[in-house]
């Protein structure tokens, strides 16, 4: 256990230190209140000093916003390339998170926030952190995220494709971008899923990286007899199970893990991996950033071995990484080919989120050009898959993979 220490009224104080994104224990902590000036707080935070807030809660939020404005005055402009712009933006975001994370609050041993005009955060903290383990110091920025996640968990997020609401948990990616859900809701199902349960094996689908369980619920709603939803996150597994119970789908959707693939084979395997091959800075970003495309590569490499005859894999992926220069279309299609797969179709849609229309966003050029696609993938015949595995992803095998699947996409465009 890490312990944070400070002096208040000439008396040494201490508390547990907790950070969801594994921020190191502050080397120096000072107690501050309503009289601290934003310029002084900003300077101390940039120097690495943590500020333990002891004043009014709403004043603390105003100070956090004031520090944020000072940080953003030095935000970088666009780089000489989309890739450089992205890396400058990420570096600024990390710096912003590091400085804002220096404003701390103290939670009592029952998660009470003993500040003037503070909300009751006990339930939100219990959901996010589990049972309390004594007085705990956390960053105000993190606590505000915990509060917001609790409100989403209570109210839920409307999902038109389901005709109801999904309730995300803290640390679980929320389905606020509806286009990928709509793709799964409207894509034509593979013929292998159209079975007669009375005369053959019931149709089965896998939802890999299920998160809230929203895509598993959509698949069940489309008539798939049995859906197995997996995730590597314990928070996501708990969240998905609660949503299936709430939607009365627990008898048709099995939530399994932690793992990427469950055992067995399916008629349909759906995966919506994080879209950008970069390292997340915290648990919330794990739904957006996939270091070294680990999940994407894991899905592709394991798909053929988990499909029933006539089955399909659905890869739901944005091309934002391509517009940012982080991955090329050739690399994606080569990975498909190297995994013994081929493309049998693709559905595209444009994003509808506000940032795609924000011309002040340093990544606007890439976001405005973004397309989200559902790739229909199938296993190639065993002999061709074995030959591909022997060649690997270099040389002639790479070129053949790109040309083959590109031609299929052109024919189906």
C-alpha positions in Angstrom: 0.0 0.0 0.0 1.3 3.5 -0.9 0.9 6.2 1.7 0.7 9.9 1.1 2.0 12.2 3.8 1.5 15.9 4.5 1.5 18.4 7.4 -1.6 20.3 8.4 -1.8 22.7 11.3 1.7 21.6 12.2 0.5 18.0 12.6 1.8 15.2 10.4 -1.1 13.5 8.5 -1.2 10.4 6.2 -3.7 8.5 4.0 -3.7 5.7 1.4 -2.8 6.8 -2.1 -5.0 5.5 -4.9 -4.7 6.2 -8.6 -6.6 4.2 -11.3 -4.0 5.1 -13.9 -1.1 4.1 -11.7 0.2 7.6 -11.2 3.2 7.4 -8.8 2.9 8.6 -5.3 3.5 12.4 -5.1 6.9 13.2 -3.7 5.5 16.3 -1.9 2.0 17.2 -0.8 0.7 20.5 0.7 -2.7 21.3 2.1 -4.4 24.2 0.3 -7.8 25.9 0.5 -10.0 28.5 -1.0 -7.4 31.3 -0.8 -4.9 29.7 -3.1 -4.5 31.5 -6.4 -4.8 29.6 -9.6 -1.4 30.8 -10.9 0.3 29.5 -7.7 -1.6 26.2 -7.9 -0.6 25.8 -11.5 3.1 26.5 -10.8 3.2 24.0 -7.9 1.4 21.3 -9.9 3.8 21.8 -12.8 6.7 21.4 -10.4 5.3 18.1 -9.2 3.8 19.2 -5.9 0.4 17.7 -5.0 -2.2 20.0 -3.6 -4.6 18.4 -1.1 -7.8 20.5 -1.2 -9.3 21.4 2.1 -11.8 24.1 1.0 -15.1 24.3 -0.7 -15.9 21.6 -3.2 -17.2 23.9 -5.9 -14.2 26.1 -5.6 -12.0 23.1 -6.1 -13.8 22.4 -9.4 -13.3 26.0 -10.5 -9.6 25.8 -9.6 -9.3 22.6 -11.7 -10.9 24.4 -14.7 -8.6 27.4 -14.2 -5.5 25.2 -14.2 -6.8 23.4 -17.3 -7.1 26.8 -19.1 -3.5 27.6 -18.3 -2.3 24.3 -19.6 -4.3 24.7 -22.8 -2.7 28.1 -23.5 0.4 26.1 -24.4 -1.4 23.4 -26.5 0.6 22.4 -29.6 -0.7 23.3 -33.0 -0.9 20.9 -36.0 2.2 19.0 -36.9 3.8 18.6 -40.3 1.9 15.3 -40.7 -1.2 13.6 -39.3 1.1 11.2 -37.3 3.1 14.1 -35.8 -0.2 15.9 -34.9 -1.4 12.8 -33.2 1.7 12.3 -31.2 1.9 16.0 -30.2 -1.8 15.8 -29.1 -1.1 12.7 -27.1 1.9 14.2 -25.4 -0.1 17.3 -24.5 -2.9 15.1 -23.2 -0.5 13.2 -20.9 1.0 16.5 -19.6 -2.5 17.8 -19.0 -3.6 14.7 -17.1 -0.4 14.8 -15.1 -0.7 18.4 -14.0 -4.5 18.3 -13.3 -4.0 15.0 -11.4 -2.0 17.0 -8.8 -5.2 18.5 -7.2 -6.2 15.9 -4.6 -9.1 15.3 -2.2 -9.3 13.1 0.8 -12.0 10.4 1.2 -12.8 9.3 4.7 -12.8 5.7 5.8 -16.4 5.3 4.5 -15.8 7.3 1.3 -17.3 10.5 2.7 -16.0 13.6 1.1 -15.8 16.0 4.0 -15.7 19.3 2.1 -18.2 22.2 2.1 -20.9 21.7 -0.5 -19.5 18.3 -1.5 -21.9 15.7 -2.9 -22.4 12.3 -1.4 -19.9 10.2 -3.3 -20.0 7.1 -1.1 -22.0 5.0 -3.5 -20.1 6.1 -6.6 -16.8 5.3 -4.9 -18.0 1.9 -3.6 -19.0 1.0 -7.2 -15.7 2.1 -8.6 -13.2 1.1 -5.9 -14.8 -1.6 -3.9 -15.1 -1.7 -0.1 -13.2 1.2 1.6 -9.8 0.5 3.2 -9.4 3.6 5.3 -8.9 7.3 4.5 -7.8 7.6 0.9 -6.4 10.4 -1.2 -7.4 10.5 -4.9 -7.1 13.2 -7.6 -10.2 15.4 -7.9 -10.1 14.7 -11.7 -10.4 11.0 -11.1 -13.2 11.5 -8.6 -15.2 13.6 -11.0 -14.9 10.7 -13.5 -16.1 8.3 -10.8 -19.1 10.5 -10.1 -19.9 10.8 -13.8 -19.7 7.1 -14.3 -22.1 6.5 -11.4 -24.6 8.8 -13.0 -24.3 6.9 -16.3 -24.7 3.6 -14.4 -27.9 4.8 -12.7 -29.5 6.5 -15.7 -28.1 4.4 -18.5 -27.4 5.3 -22.1 -30.2 5.0 -24.7 -29.3 2.5 -27.5 -31.9 2.9 -30.3 -30.8 -0.4 -31.9 -32.0 -2.1 -28.7 -35.0 0.1 -28.0 -33.8 0.4 -24.4 -30.9 1.6 -22.3 -27.5 0.1 -21.4 -25.9 0.9 -18.1 -22.1 1.2 -18.2 -19.9 0.8 -15.1 -16.8 2.8 -14.2 -13.8 1.7 -16.3 -16.0 0.1 -19.0 -16.3 1.7 -22.4 -19.7 3.3 -22.9 -21.6 2.9 -26.2 -21.9 6.6 -26.8 -20.9 6.3 -30.5 -23.9 4.6 -32.0 -22.6 3.9 -35.5 -20.8 0.7 -34.6 -23.8 -0.6 -32.8 -26.0 0.2 -35.8 -23.6 -1.7 -38.1 -24.0 -4.8 -36.1 -27.7 -4.3 -35.9 -28.2 -4.1 -39.6 -25.4 -6.2 -41.3 -26.8 -9.3 -43.1 -26.3 -12.4 -40.9 -24.3 -15.2 -42.3 -26.4 -18.1 -43.7 -24.9 -20.4 -41.0 -26.9 -18.6 -38.3 -30.2 -19.4 -40.0 -30.7 -22.8 -38.5 -33.7 -24.7 -37.5 -33.2 -25.4 -33.8 -35.6 -28.4 -34.0 -33.4 -30.2 -36.6 -29.9 -28.9 -36.1 -27.5 -27.2 -33.7 -28.7 -23.9 -32.4 -26.9 -20.8 -33.9 -24.1 -19.5 -31.8 -22.3 -16.1 -31.8 -19.2 -14.9 -29.9 -18.9 -11.2 -28.9 -15.2 -10.6 -28.1 -14.4 -7.7 -25.8 -18.0 -7.3 -24.9 -17.6 -4.3 -22.5 -21.2 -3.3 -21.5 -22.6 -6.3 -23.4 -24.3 -4.0 -25.9 -23.3 -6.0 -29.0 -24.2 -9.3 -27.4 -27.6 -7.9 -26.6 -28.0 -6.7 -30.2 -27.1 -10.2 -31.5 -29.5 -11.9 -29.2 -32.2 -9.5 -30.3 -31.5 -10.5 -33.9 -32.4 -14.1 -33.2 -29.1 -15.7 -32.5 -30.0 -18.6 -30.2 -26.8 -18.5 -28.0 -24.3 -15.7 -27.5 -21.1 -16.0 -25.6 -19.7 -12.6 -24.5 -16.1 -12.4 -23.4 -13.8 -9.7 -22.0 -10.4 -9.6 -20.2 -11.6 -6.9 -17.8 -13.3 -8.1 -14.6 -15.2 -4.8 -14.5 -16.6 -5.4 -18.0 -17.6 -8.9 -17.1 -19.6 -7.7 -14.1 -21.1 -4.9 -16.1 -22.2 -7.2 -19.0 -23.7 -9.7 -16.6 -25.8 -7.0 -14.9 -27.0 -5.6 -18.2 -28.0 -9.1 -19.5 -29.9 -9.6 -16.2 -31.6 -6.2 -16.6 -32.5 -7.0 -20.2 -33.8 -10.5 -19.3 -31.2 -12.1 -21.7 -29.1 -14.1 -19.1 -30.6 -17.3 -20.4 -29.3 -16.7 -23.9 -26.2 -14.6 -23.3 -23.3 -16.3 -21.4 -20.7 -13.9 -20.1 -17.4 -15.6 -19.9 -13.8 -14.7 -19.1 -11.4 -13.2 -18.5 -10.3 -14.3 -22.0 -10.5 -13.1 -25.6 -11.9 -16.2 -27.2 -14.2 -18.7 -25.4 -13.8 -22.4 -26.1 -15.5 -24.0 -29.1 -16.7 -22.6 -32.4 -19.4 -20.2 -33.5 -21.4 -19.3 -36.6 -20.5 -15.7 -36.1 -17.7 -14.0 -34.1 -17.9 -10.3 -33.6 -15.1 -8.1 -32.4 -15.0 -4.3 -32.0 -11.4 -3.7 -30.8 -9.9 -0.4 -29.7 -9.3 1.6 -32.9 -6.0 3.3 -32.3 -2.7 1.4 -31.9 -1.3 3.4 -29.1 -0.8 3.0 -25.3 -3.7 4.1 -23.0 -2.9 6.3 -20.0 -5.7 4.9 -17.9 -8.6 2.4 -17.7 -11.0 4.6 -19.5 -8.7 4.9 -22.5 -8.5 1.1 -22.9 -11.6 1.2 -25.0 -9.9 3.5 -27.5 -6.2 2.6 -27.5 -4.8 -0.9 -28.4 -1.0 -1.1 -27.8 0.7 -2.7 -30.9 -2.8 -3.7 -32.1 -2.7 -6.6 -29.6 -6.4 -7.2 -29.5 -6.9 -6.8 -33.3 -4.1 -9.2 -34.0 -5.4 -11.7 -31.4 -8.9 -11.6 -33.0 -7.6 -12.2 -36.5 -5.1 -14.9 -35.6 -7.6 -16.9 -33.6 -10.7 -16.4 -35.8 -10.3 -19.2 -38.3 -9.9 -21.8 -35.5 -13.2 -20.6 -33.9 -15.5 -20.5 -36.9 -18.0 -23.3 -37.8 -18.3 -24.2 -41.5 -19.9 -21.3 -43.3 -19.3 -19.0 -40.4 -18.2 -15.4 -40.5 -16.1 -13.0 -38.4 -17.3 -9.4 -38.1 -14.5 -6.9 -37.5 -15.9 -3.5 -36.6 -13.1 -1.0 -37.0 -12.7 2.7 -37.7 -10.1 3.8 -40.2 -9.1 6.8 -38.0 -5.7 5.1 -37.4 -5.1 5.2 -41.2 -5.9 8.9 -41.5 -3.5 9.5 -38.5 -0.7 7.6 -40.1 -0.6 5.0 -37.4 -1.6 2.0 -39.5 -2.1 1.5 -43.3 -4.9 -0.3 -45.1 -2.2 -2.6 -46.6 -1.1 -3.6 -43.1 -4.7 -4.4 -42.0 -5.4 -6.5 -45.1 -2.1 -8.2 -44.9 -2.9 -9.2 -41.3 -6.3 -10.6 -42.6 -4.5 -12.6 -45.3 -1.8 -13.9 -42.9 -4.4 -15.2 -40.5 -5.9 -17.5 -43.2 -8.9 -15.3 -43.8 -10.5 -13.5 -46.7 -12.9 -10.6 -47.0 -16.4 -11.4 -48.2 -17.9 -8.0 -47.8 -17.8 -4.7 -46.0 -20.3 -2.1 -44.7 -19.3 1.5 -44.1 -20.8 4.4 -42.1 -19.7 7.9 -41.2 -19.3 8.9 -37.6 -21.9 11.1 -36.0 -20.1 12.3 -32.9 -19.6 16.1 -32.4 -15.8 15.9 -32.6 -16.0 14.9 -36.3 -17.5 18.4 -37.0 -15.2 20.4 -34.6 -12.8 22.4 -36.9 -10.8 23.6 -33.8 -9.8 20.0 -33.0 -6.1 19.6 -33.9 -7.0 16.2 -35.4 -10.0 17.5 -37.3 -8.7 16.6 -40.7 -8.4 12.9 -39.7 -11.7 12.8 -37.7 -13.7 14.4 -40.5 -12.5 11.8 -43.0 -13.1 8.9 -40.7 -15.2 5.9 -41.8 -16.3 3.1 -39.5 -16.5 -0.3 -41.2 -17.9 -3.8 -40.5 -15.6 -6.2 -42.3 -17.2 -9.6 -43.1 -14.4 -12.2 -42.8 -14.3 -15.9 -43.5 -11.7 -18.6 -43.3 -10.0 -19.6 -46.6 -9.8 -23.3 -47.5 -7.4 -25.2 -45.3 -4.8 -25.7 -48.0 -4.5 -22.0 -48.7 -4.5 -21.1 -45.0 -1.7 -23.5 -44.4 0.3 -22.1 -47.3 -0.2 -18.6 -46.0 1.0 -19.6 -42.5 4.1 -21.0 -44.1 4.9 -17.8 -45.9 4.2 -15.5 -43.0 3.5 -11.9 -43.6 6.6 -10.9 -45.6 7.4 -10.7 -49.3 5.1 -12.2 -51.9 2.6 -13.3 -49.2 2.0 -9.7 -48.1 1.5 -8.4 -51.7 -0.9 -11.3 -52.6 -3.0 -10.7 -49.4 -3.4 -7.0 -50.1 -4.3 -7.4 -53.8 -6.7 -10.3 -53.1 -8.8 -8.6 -50.5 -8.6 -5.2 -52.1 -10.1 -6.6 -55.3 -12.9 -8.2 -53.3 -13.7 -4.9 -51.6 -13.7 -3.1 -55.0 -16.1 -5.7 -56.4 -18.5 -5.3 -53.4 -18.2 -1.5 -53.1 
